[in-house]
Amino acid sequence: MYRLRLADALMRETRFTRIGGADVARVDGRVRVGASEQDGAEQQDATDAAAAPTMLTLEPMEHADHPAVFLGELRLGDLKQRLERAGRHAQFDAGSLRAGPLVRITKTAPQQVVFEGALSDDYYALREEAYASFVQL
């Protein structure tokens, strides 16, 4: 059995976001096996070393770049209302959301949305509106 301890430096840098009833955060770190100096006293208290769980420590990584993670679910009906509130015309057409004359937004799977159209200012503005519907980590 393993126990994972988040290093204090990592906890200070972690930013939690509330989604529904849970607090969610993404952490990137390096796992170190064994106890740190601060954990030495806790490990000495363990009388049965064989039964004690192995302590792992997750420490922060230097320059931990990762691609964006989007949490939530995009509903085309909600996106249509959001676009109309922003002053953009949007209508449903054959199961897709047509936003303006050049962009079509289709939901192909529960967590997959496809944007089709000419790469224009409208395309990027519509994509940003859709991204705003998600929580980004």
C-alpha positions as CSV (number, residue, x, y, z in Angstrom):
1,M,0.0,0.0,0.0
2,Y,1.2,3.5,-0.7
3,R,0.4,6.8,0.9
4,L,0.9,10.0,-1.2
5,R,1.9,13.2,0.6
6,L,1.8,16.5,-1.3
7,A,4.8,18.6,-0.6
8,D,4.1,22.0,1.1
9,A,5.6,23.8,-1.9
10,L,3.2,22.0,-4.2
11,M,0.2,22.7,-2.0
12,R,1.0,26.4,-2.0
13,E,1.0,26.5,-5.8
14,T,-2.2,24.5,-6.3
15,R,-5.3,26.4,-7.3
16,F,-8.6,24.6,-6.7
17,T,-11.7,25.3,-8.8
18,R,-15.2,24.3,-7.6
19,I,-17.1,22.2,-10.1
20,G,-20.4,21.0,-9.0
21,G,-19.9,19.7,-5.4
22,A,-16.2,19.0,-5.7
23,D,-13.0,21.1,-5.6
24,V,-10.7,20.1,-8.5
25,A,-7.1,20.9,-9.2
26,R,-4.4,19.7,-11.6
27,V,-1.0,19.1,-10.1
28,D,2.2,18.2,-11.9
29,G,5.0,16.8,-9.8
30,R,7.7,14.3,-9.3
31,V,7.2,11.3,-7.0
32,R,9.9,10.7,-4.4
33,V,9.9,7.4,-2.6
34,G,10.6,7.5,1.2
35,A,10.0,10.0,3.9
36,S,11.4,13.5,4.0
37,E,13.2,15.0,7.0
38,Q,9.9,16.4,8.2
39,D,8.3,13.0,8.0
40,G,11.1,11.2,9.9
41,A,9.3,11.5,13.2
42,E,6.1,10.0,11.8
43,Q,8.0,7.1,10.3
44,Q,9.9,6.4,13.6
45,D,6.5,6.0,15.3
46,A,5.6,3.1,13.1
47,T,6.4,0.0,15.1
48,D,5.9,-2.5,12.4
49,A,7.8,-1.4,9.3
50,A,6.5,-4.3,7.2
51,A,2.8,-3.3,7.9
52,A,3.5,0.5,7.5
53,P,2.5,1.9,4.1
54,T,5.3,3.2,1.8
55,M,5.4,7.0,1.9
56,L,5.5,8.7,-1.5
57,T,6.0,12.5,-1.7
58,L,4.8,14.5,-4.7
59,E,7.1,17.5,-5.2
60,P,6.7,20.3,-7.6
61,M,8.4,20.1,-11.0
62,E,10.3,23.0,-12.6
63,H,8.5,24.3,-15.7
64,A,5.7,21.8,-15.7
65,D,3.9,22.7,-18.9
66,H,0.9,20.8,-19.9
67,P,-1.9,21.2,-22.4
68,A,-5.1,22.8,-21.2
69,V,-7.7,20.5,-19.6
70,F,-11.3,21.5,-20.1
71,L,-13.9,20.3,-17.5
72,G,-17.6,20.4,-18.0
73,E,-20.0,19.5,-20.7
74,L,-20.9,21.7,-23.6
75,R,-24.6,21.6,-24.7
76,L,-25.3,23.1,-28.1
77,G,-28.6,24.6,-26.8
78,D,-26.7,26.4,-24.0
79,L,-24.1,27.5,-26.5
80,K,-26.8,28.9,-28.8
81,Q,-28.3,30.9,-25.9
82,R,-24.9,32.1,-24.9
83,L,-24.1,33.2,-28.5
84,E,-27.4,35.0,-28.8
85,R,-26.8,36.9,-25.5
86,A,-23.5,38.0,-27.0
87,G,-25.3,39.4,-30.1
88,R,-24.4,36.6,-32.5
89,H,-27.0,34.8,-34.7
90,A,-27.1,31.0,-34.2
91,Q,-29.5,28.4,-35.4
92,F,-29.8,24.6,-35.5
93,D,-29.3,22.9,-38.8
94,A,-29.2,19.1,-39.3
95,G,-28.1,18.4,-35.8
96,S,-25.4,21.1,-35.8
97,L,-25.3,24.6,-34.6
98,R,-24.7,27.1,-37.5
99,A,-23.2,30.3,-36.1
100,G,-22.9,32.9,-38.8
101,P,-22.6,32.0,-42.4
102,L,-19.2,30.3,-42.2
103,V,-19.0,28.3,-38.9
104,R,-20.7,25.0,-38.0
105,I,-20.4,23.5,-34.5
106,T,-21.2,19.7,-34.1
107,K,-21.1,17.6,-31.0
108,T,-19.8,14.2,-32.2
109,A,-19.5,12.5,-28.8
110,P,-20.3,13.4,-25.2
111,Q,-16.9,15.1,-24.7
112,Q,-16.1,16.0,-28.3
113,V,-17.1,19.1,-30.2
114,V,-16.0,19.8,-33.8
115,F,-15.8,23.4,-35.2
116,E,-15.9,23.5,-39.0
117,G,-15.5,26.6,-41.1
118,A,-13.3,29.2,-42.5
119,L,-10.5,30.4,-40.2
120,S,-11.7,33.9,-39.6
121,D,-12.3,36.4,-36.7
122,D,-15.8,34.9,-36.3
123,Y,-14.4,31.4,-36.1
124,Y,-12.0,32.3,-33.3
125,A,-14.6,34.4,-31.4
126,L,-17.1,31.6,-31.5
127,R,-14.5,29.1,-30.4
128,E,-13.6,31.4,-27.4
129,E,-17.3,31.6,-26.5
130,A,-17.5,27.8,-26.4
131,Y,-14.3,27.5,-24.4
132,A,-15.8,30.0,-21.9
133,S,-18.5,27.4,-21.1
134,F,-15.8,25.1,-19.6
135,V,-13.6,25.3,-16.5
136,Q,-10.0,25.3,-17.7
137,L,-7.2,23.8,-15.6
